[in-house]
Protein backbone atom coordinates (compact mmCIF):
# COMPACT_ATOMS: atom_id res chain seq x y z
CA UNK A 1 0.00 0.00 0.00
CA UNK A 2 1.40 3.38 -1.01
CA UNK A 3 1.04 6.04 1.70
CA UNK A 4 0.03 9.40 0.22
CA UNK A 5 -0.46 11.49 3.35
CA UNK A 6 2.14 13.47 5.29
CA UNK A 7 3.13 12.64 8.85
CA UNK A 8 5.53 15.39 9.80
CA UNK A 9 6.86 16.51 13.14
CA UNK A 10 8.88 19.38 14.52
CA UNK A 11 10.50 19.76 17.94
CA UNK A 12 12.04 23.05 19.08
CA UNK A 13 13.94 23.63 22.32
CA UNK A 14 14.72 27.28 23.12
CA UNK A 15 17.12 28.44 25.80
CA UNK A 16 18.95 31.57 26.93
CA UNK A 17 22.68 31.40 26.26
CA UNK A 18 23.62 34.06 28.80
CA UNK A 19 24.97 31.52 31.30
CA UNK A 20 27.47 30.11 28.83
CA UNK A 21 28.51 33.20 26.87
CA UNK A 22 29.00 35.90 29.46
CA UNK A 23 27.27 39.16 28.62
CA UNK A 24 25.54 37.92 25.47
CA UNK A 25 21.90 37.53 26.43
CA UNK A 26 19.87 36.05 23.62
CA UNK A 27 17.61 33.08 23.00
CA UNK A 28 18.90 30.32 20.74
CA UNK A 29 17.45 26.90 19.93
CA UNK A 30 18.01 23.31 18.98
CA UNK A 31 15.61 21.54 16.66
CA UNK A 32 14.59 18.27 15.11
CA UNK A 33 12.08 18.09 12.27
CA UNK A 34 10.86 16.01 9.36
CA UNK A 35 9.11 16.95 6.12
CA UNK A 36 7.02 18.89 5.38
CA UNK A 37 8.38 21.14 8.16
CA UNK A 38 11.30 23.38 7.31
CA UNK A 39 12.86 26.03 9.54
CA UNK A 40 13.97 29.26 7.92
CA UNK A 41 16.85 31.39 9.15
CA UNK A 42 16.31 32.73 12.66
CA UNK A 43 17.24 36.20 13.87
CA UNK A 44 17.40 37.96 17.24
CA UNK A 45 16.00 41.40 18.02
CA UNK A 46 17.52 43.96 20.39
CA UNK A 47 16.08 42.17 23.42
CA UNK A 48 17.63 38.86 22.39
CA UNK A 49 14.26 37.45 21.33
CA UNK A 50 14.59 34.57 18.86
CA UNK A 51 12.47 35.18 15.75
CA UNK A 52 11.91 31.95 13.85
CA UNK A 53 9.76 31.52 10.70
CA UNK A 54 8.50 28.00 9.95
CA UNK A 55 7.69 26.79 6.43
CA UNK A 56 5.32 24.02 5.36
CA UNK A 57 7.03 22.80 2.18
CA UNK A 58 4.15 20.66 0.86
CA UNK A 59 2.06 23.70 -0.07
CA UNK A 60 -1.01 22.54 1.82
CA UNK A 61 -2.75 19.76 3.71
CA UNK A 62 -4.95 16.99 2.32
CA UNK A 63 -7.17 14.49 4.11
CA UNK A 64 -5.20 12.17 6.37
CA UNK A 65 -2.20 14.46 6.87
CA UNK A 66 -0.93 14.63 10.44
CA UNK A 67 1.45 17.28 11.74
CA UNK A 68 2.88 17.28 15.25
CA UNK A 69 4.56 20.37 16.64
CA UNK A 70 6.29 20.74 20.00
CA UNK A 71 8.06 23.77 21.43
CA UNK A 72 9.82 23.98 24.78
CA UNK A 73 11.04 27.30 26.21
CA UNK A 74 13.62 26.98 28.95
CA UNK A 75 13.75 29.67 31.64
CA UNK A 76 14.59 33.30 30.74
CA UNK A 77 13.92 32.91 27.02
CA UNK A 78 11.94 35.06 24.58
CA UNK A 79 10.60 33.68 21.30
CA UNK A 80 8.54 34.85 18.34
CA UNK A 81 7.33 31.97 16.16
CA UNK A 82 5.61 32.63 12.86
CA UNK A 83 5.05 31.05 9.46
CA UNK A 84 6.20 32.21 6.04
CA UNK A 85 2.94 31.49 4.20
CA UNK A 86 -0.72 30.74 4.77
CA UNK A 87 -1.67 27.18 5.61
CA UNK A 88 -3.97 25.72 2.94
CA UNK A 89 -6.38 22.86 3.64
CA UNK A 90 -7.58 21.26 0.42
CA UNK A 91 -10.97 19.69 -0.18
CA UNK A 92 -11.55 16.19 1.13
CA UNK A 93 -15.31 15.59 1.07
CA UNK A 94 -16.45 13.75 -2.04
CA UNK A 95 -12.92 13.18 -3.36
CA UNK A 96 -12.61 9.46 -2.57
CA UNK A 97 -14.90 6.52 -3.26
CA UNK A 98 -13.45 4.78 -0.21
CA UNK A 99 -14.11 7.73 2.14
CA UNK A 100 -16.74 9.90 0.38
CA UNK A 101 -17.43 11.74 3.66
CA UNK A 102 -13.82 12.93 3.64
CA UNK A 103 -10.92 12.60 6.06
CA UNK A 104 -9.67 15.29 8.42
CA UNK A 105 -6.15 16.60 8.23
CA UNK A 106 -4.86 17.17 11.76
CA UNK A 107 -2.28 19.19 13.61
CA UNK A 108 -1.31 18.57 17.24
CA UNK A 109 0.65 21.23 19.11
CA UNK A 110 2.26 20.97 22.55
CA UNK A 111 3.98 24.00 24.05
CA UNK A 112 5.78 24.31 27.39
CA UNK A 113 6.94 27.69 28.71
CA UNK A 114 9.20 27.67 31.77
CA UNK A 115 9.97 30.41 34.32
CA UNK A 116 10.32 33.99 33.13
CA UNK A 117 9.91 33.06 29.47
CA UNK A 118 7.66 34.62 26.85
CA UNK A 119 6.31 33.07 23.66
CA UNK A 120 4.52 34.87 20.84
CA UNK A 121 3.09 32.40 18.32
CA UNK A 122 1.75 34.41 15.39
CA UNK A 123 1.20 32.20 12.33
CA UNK A 124 -0.33 33.43 9.11
CA UNK A 125 -3.90 32.48 8.28
CA UNK A 126 -5.32 29.05 7.59
CA UNK A 127 -7.44 28.83 4.43
CA UNK A 128 -10.07 26.09 4.39
CA UNK A 129 -10.81 25.34 0.73
CA UNK A 130 -14.26 24.12 -0.31
CA UNK A 131 -14.96 20.76 1.37
CA UNK A 132 -11.73 20.90 3.39
CA UNK A 133 -11.64 19.18 6.79
CA UNK A 134 -9.16 20.37 9.42
CA UNK A 135 -8.74 19.65 13.12
CA UNK A 136 -6.11 21.36 15.29
CA UNK A 137 -5.33 20.96 18.98
CA UNK A 138 -3.12 23.11 21.20
CA UNK A 139 -2.02 22.23 24.72
CA UNK A 140 0.03 24.96 26.39
CA UNK A 141 1.66 24.73 29.82
CA UNK A 142 3.11 27.93 31.25
CA UNK A 143 4.72 28.91 34.55
CA UNK A 144 3.41 31.64 36.85
CA UNK A 145 6.12 34.06 35.68
CA UNK A 146 5.69 33.47 31.94
CA UNK A 147 3.38 34.69 29.18
CA UNK A 148 1.86 33.39 25.95
CA UNK A 149 0.44 35.34 23.00
CA UNK A 150 -1.35 33.43 20.24
CA UNK A 151 -3.25 34.45 17.13
CA UNK A 152 -5.34 32.18 14.95
CA UNK A 153 -6.77 33.51 11.70
CA UNK A 154 -9.15 31.40 9.60
CA UNK A 155 -10.59 32.03 6.13
CA UNK A 156 -13.49 29.82 5.04
CA UNK A 157 -13.24 29.29 1.29
CA UNK A 158 -11.53 31.39 -1.36
CA UNK A 159 -14.18 34.10 -1.39
CA UNK A 160 -12.31 36.17 -3.99
CA UNK A 161 -13.13 33.46 -6.54
CA UNK A 162 -16.65 32.88 -5.25
CA UNK A 163 -15.79 29.74 -3.31
CA UNK A 164 -17.37 29.02 0.09
CA UNK A 165 -16.56 26.30 2.60
CA UNK A 166 -19.42 24.07 1.30
CA UNK A 167 -19.21 20.81 3.30
CA UNK A 168 -15.89 21.66 4.91
CA UNK A 169 -15.28 21.89 8.66
CA UNK A 170 -12.71 23.69 10.79
CA UNK A 171 -12.21 22.48 14.36
CA UNK A 172 -9.92 23.90 16.99
CA UNK A 173 -9.26 23.22 20.66
CA UNK A 174 -6.95 25.38 22.75
CA UNK A 175 -6.04 24.50 26.35
CA UNK A 176 -3.75 26.71 28.43
CA UNK A 177 -2.67 25.31 31.79
CA UNK A 178 -0.65 27.14 34.44
CA UNK A 179 2.02 24.87 35.93
CA UNK A 180 1.06 23.98 39.46
CA UNK A 181 2.11 20.96 41.52
CA UNK A 182 -0.94 21.13 43.78
CA UNK A 183 -3.86 21.27 41.31
CA UNK A 184 -4.81 21.87 37.68
CA UNK A 185 -4.86 25.64 37.16
CA UNK A 186 -6.63 26.18 33.84
CA UNK A 187 -6.09 29.66 32.44
CA UNK A 188 -8.10 29.25 29.26
CA UNK A 189 -9.99 26.53 27.37
CA UNK A 190 -11.58 27.22 24.00
CA UNK A 191 -13.23 24.91 21.49
CA UNK A 192 -14.49 26.08 18.09
CA UNK A 193 -16.17 24.41 15.12
CA UNK A 194 -16.85 26.38 11.93
CA UNK A 195 -18.91 24.91 9.10
CA UNK A 196 -21.38 25.95 6.41
CA UNK A 197 -24.12 26.25 9.05
CA UNK A 198 -22.12 28.61 11.27
CA UNK A 199 -20.89 30.53 8.21
CA UNK A 200 -24.43 31.22 7.01
CA UNK A 201 -26.11 31.74 10.40
CA UNK A 202 -27.18 35.27 11.27
CA UNK A 203 -26.13 34.60 14.84
CA UNK A 204 -22.87 33.08 13.59
CA UNK A 205 -20.55 34.46 10.93
CA UNK A 206 -23.35 35.93 8.80
CA UNK A 207 -21.48 35.20 5.54
CA UNK A 208 -18.29 36.92 6.72
CA UNK A 209 -15.52 34.48 5.69
CA UNK A 210 -12.71 35.59 8.04
CA UNK A 211 -12.65 34.61 11.70
CA UNK A 212 -9.78 35.35 14.05
CA UNK A 213 -8.80 34.83 17.68
CA UNK A 214 -6.11 36.53 19.73
CA UNK A 215 -5.34 35.14 23.18
CA UNK A 216 -2.88 36.70 25.58
CA UNK A 217 -2.09 35.05 28.91
CA UNK A 218 0.19 37.21 31.04
CA UNK A 219 2.24 36.54 34.15
CA UNK A 220 0.23 35.61 37.24
CA UNK A 221 1.05 38.85 39.10
CA UNK A 222 0.63 41.20 36.12
CA UNK A 223 -1.07 44.53 36.90
CA UNK A 224 -4.87 44.32 36.56
CA UNK A 225 -5.06 48.07 35.91
CA UNK A 226 -2.68 47.70 32.96
CA UNK A 227 -4.91 45.00 31.51
CA UNK A 228 -7.98 47.22 31.91
CA UNK A 229 -6.15 50.14 30.25
CA UNK A 230 -5.08 47.84 27.42
CA UNK A 231 -8.68 46.87 26.72
CA UNK A 232 -9.83 50.51 26.75
CA UNK A 233 -7.04 51.49 24.35
CA UNK A 234 -8.01 48.69 21.96
CA UNK A 235 -11.67 49.70 22.05
CA UNK A 236 -10.78 53.33 21.31
CA UNK A 237 -8.51 52.41 18.40
CA UNK A 238 -11.12 50.20 16.72
CA UNK A 239 -14.35 51.99 17.68
CA UNK A 240 -14.99 53.01 14.05
CA UNK A 241 -13.87 49.74 12.47
CA UNK A 242 -16.23 48.15 9.93
CA UNK A 243 -15.20 44.70 11.11
CA UNK A 244 -16.68 43.12 14.21
CA UNK A 245 -14.32 42.98 17.17
CA UNK A 246 -15.13 41.63 20.62
CA UNK A 247 -12.79 41.81 23.62
CA UNK A 248 -12.98 39.93 26.89
CA UNK A 249 -10.87 40.28 30.03
CA UNK A 250 -9.58 36.99 31.40
CA UNK A 251 -8.31 36.35 34.91
CA UNK A 252 -4.77 36.86 33.59
CA UNK A 253 -4.93 38.37 30.11
CA UNK A 254 -7.37 39.09 27.30
CA UNK A 255 -9.33 37.30 24.59
CA UNK A 256 -10.13 39.00 21.26
CA UNK A 257 -12.41 37.79 18.44
CA UNK A 258 -12.39 39.21 14.93
CA UNK A 259 -15.08 38.71 12.30
CA UNK A 260 -14.90 40.32 8.87
CA UNK A 261 -14.33 39.87 5.16
CA UNK A 262 -10.63 40.77 4.87
CA UNK A 263 -7.64 38.77 6.09
CA UNK A 264 -5.54 41.90 5.71
CA UNK A 265 -7.85 43.85 8.04
CA UNK A 266 -7.58 41.05 10.61
CA UNK A 267 -3.80 41.02 10.29
CA UNK A 268 -3.64 44.79 10.78
CA UNK A 269 -5.95 44.57 13.78
CA UNK A 270 -3.92 41.86 15.49
CA UNK A 271 -0.64 43.62 14.72
CA UNK A 272 -1.95 46.77 16.41
CA UNK A 273 -3.06 44.83 19.49
CA UNK A 274 0.31 43.09 19.56
CA UNK A 275 2.01 46.49 19.68
CA UNK A 276 -0.18 47.53 22.60
CA UNK A 277 0.64 44.32 24.50
CA UNK A 278 4.38 44.74 23.91
CA UNK A 279 4.12 48.31 25.19
CA UNK A 280 2.41 47.52 28.51
CA UNK A 281 4.87 44.66 29.08
CA UNK A 282 7.82 47.01 28.65
CA UNK A 283 9.12 45.11 25.62
CA UNK A 284 10.43 46.68 22.43
CA UNK A 285 7.95 47.66 19.72
CA UNK A 286 7.39 44.82 17.26
CA UNK A 287 8.31 45.14 13.63
CA UNK A 288 6.36 43.70 10.76
CA UNK A 289 8.24 40.59 9.63
CA UNK A 290 9.57 40.41 6.09
CA UNK A 291 8.18 36.89 5.64
CA UNK A 292 4.65 38.30 6.00
CA UNK A 293 2.83 39.62 2.89
CA UNK A 294 1.42 43.11 2.27
CA UNK A 295 3.68 44.74 4.81
CA UNK A 296 3.77 48.16 3.09
CA UNK A 297 0.15 48.87 4.05
CA UNK A 298 0.60 48.30 7.78
CA UNK A 299 -0.02 51.80 9.07
CA UNK A 300 -1.60 51.36 12.52
N, C-alpha and C positions, 0 to 999 in steps of 0.2 A: 504493500500500500504506500503510495506516494503522499507525503505530508505536505500540504500547501499552505498551512497557516504558520504565522510567526509565533515563536515563544522566546521573547527576548527579556533580558534582565540587566539591571544596572545597580551597582552598589557604590555609594560615595561616602567616604569618611573624611570629615573636615576637622582640622585642628589648628590651634594657634602656635606658631613657631617661635614665639618670644622666648620661651624657656631655653631653647637650644641655640638661638642666634643672637643673644645679647639684646641690643636695643631695637632690632627689627621686629615690629609687632604686626604681623599680618596673618591672615588665614590661608592655609594651603590645604591640599587634599590628596588622598590616594583613592584610586578607583578600580573597579572591575566591571566590565560590561560585555554584552554580546549583541549581535545584530538583532533588531535594526537600530539599537541605540548607538549614537556616536557623540562624543564630547568635543566641543569646539574649544578653541584656545581661551583659557581663563585669564582674567586681569584682576588687579586689586586697586580699589579706590584709595583716597587719601586717609581713610580710617582703617585701612588694611582689610576691608571687606572683600571676600572672594566673589567675583562675578563670573558665573559659569553658564554659558548657553549650551543647551542640549538639543541634538538633532535626531529626528526620526527619519532614517535613510530610506525607508520603504515607500514613502510618499503618502501613506494612509493605512488605515486598518480595514480588514475584511472580516467576515464572520468566522469565529474560531480563534482569532488572534488573541494572544495573552501576553501582556507586558507586566513585569514586576519591577518596581522601583523602590530602592531603599536609600535613605540618607541619614547619616549619623553626625551630629555636631558635637564635638568634644567641648569642654568648658572654655569660655572666653573666646569664642569664635563668632564671626559675622559672615553671613552668606547671602548672596542674591542668586537664586536659580531662575532661569528663564528658558524659553525655547526659541529656536530661530525661524520657525514657520508654524502656521496653523496646523492643528491635528485634523485630519480628514477621516471620516468614518463612512465607508462606502455602503451602498445598499446591499441588504442580505435577504430580506423577505421576498419570496417568489423567485429567487435565483437558482434554487436547487430542487430537483425532483425528490431527492432523498430527505431534505429538510425544507419543505416549501414555506414553513412558518418562519424560517430564518434562524441564524445563530448569532448570539451576542459576541462581539469583541469585548475584551475585558482588560482593565488595568488595575493593578493592586499597588498601593503606595503605603510604605511604612516609614515614618519620620520620627527620629528621636533627637531632642534638643536638650543638652545638658546645661549645667549652671552657667549663668551669665552669658548665654549665647543667643543669637538673634538670626532667625531665618526669614527671608522674604522669598516666597515661591510665586512668581508672576509669569505663568506661561501664556502664550498667545491663545487665541480662541480655538475651540473645537467646533468643527462644522459637521453636522449630521446630515448626510445626503439623504435623498428620498429613500425610504425603506431601510435606513441604516439602524443598527441595533448596537448600543454601547452601554457598558456598565463599568463605573469606576468606583473604587473604594479607597478612602484615605483614613489611616489611623496615625494620629500624631500624639506623641508623649513629650511633654515639656516640663522643665523644672520650675520652681517658684520664682526664680530670678531670670527667666528667659522669656522671649516673645516669639510670636509666629504671625506673619502676615501672608494671606493667601487670596488670590483672585482666580475666579473660574468664569470664563466667558463662553457662552454657547450660542451658536447660530443654528436654527432649525431650517434646513433646506437652503438651496442656493436661490434666494429670493430675487436676485438680480436677473436670473434667467427664467423666472416664473415657477421655480421648483419649490414645493413645500415638503414637509417631513413625510407625508402620506402615512404609511403604516410603520414608520420608524419609531424608536423609543430611545430616550436618553435617561439613564438612571445614575444617581450619584449618592454616596453616603460618606459623610465626613464626621469623624469622631476625634475630639481633642481632649486628652486626658492629662491632668496635672499630676506629675510624679508625687506619690505619697505612699509611704510604707504602711500607714495605718488604715487607709480606706481608699476606695475609688473616688477621685475628685474630678468629676466630669466638668470641663469648662464649656463644651459646646458639642451638640450632636445635631446633625442636620441630614435629612433624607429627602431627595427630590426625584420625581419622575415626570418627564415631559413627553407628551405624545400628541397625536393629532387632536385628541379631545381637549387637552389643556391648551393647545395652541389656538383652537377656535373658540374656546369658551370666553364669554364676556367677563366672567369673574376670574378668568385665567390670564392668558397672554393676549387675548383679543386681537389675534392676527399680527401681533408684533413678533418678529422672528428672532430677536436677540434678547437673551436673558443672561444676566451676570450676577455674581456674588462676590463680595469682598468681606473677608473675615479677618479681624485683627484681635489677637489675644495678647495682652500686655503682661508685664511682670505682676506678681501678686500684690505688691505694695505700691503700684503705680497710682499717682494722684487722681482721685475721682473728679476733682474740679477741672483738671486738664482734659479728662475724657469728655466732660460736659461741654467745655469750651470748644473742643474739637468738633463735636456734633453740631453746635450752633454755627460754627464757621462753615461747615459743609453745607448746612441748610441755606445759609446766606449766599454762598457762591452759586448754588444751583436752584435758587428759588424761581428763576425765570426759564428754567430748562424745559424743552418740549418733551423730553424723555421722562419716564416715571422713575423716581428714585425714592426708596424708603430706607430709613436709618433706624436701627435699634441699638440701645445701650445694653451691653452684657454686663455681667458681674465684674469682669476684667477685660474690657475691650469694647468693640463695636461690631455690628453686622449691617452690611449695606446690600440692598437688592437694586438691580438696574433692569428696566424693561424698555425696549425701544426698537427702532428699525435699523440702526446703524452700529456696526461693530466699532467704527472709528469713534463715534460719540461715546460709546462705553469705554473704550480705551482711554480717551481723553479724561473722562470722568474719574476713572480709577487712578490714573496718573496724578491728577490733582489731589485726590484724597491721600494718595501715597506721600506726596510732598507735605501735606499737612501732618501726617503721622510722623514722618521723619523729623519735622520741625519741633513737635512737642516732646519728642524723645531726646532732643539735643543732638541728633545725628546730622551729617552733612546732607545738603539738598540733593535729591536724586537727579540723575541725568538720563535723558531718553536714550536707550541702548541702540547702537547702530544695527543690531540684528533685527530690530523691529521695523515694520514698514511704516510709511507715511509720516515719518518723524518731522518733516518740515512744517507740518500744520499744527504741531503741538504748542498752543499759545496760552494755555492756562497758567 
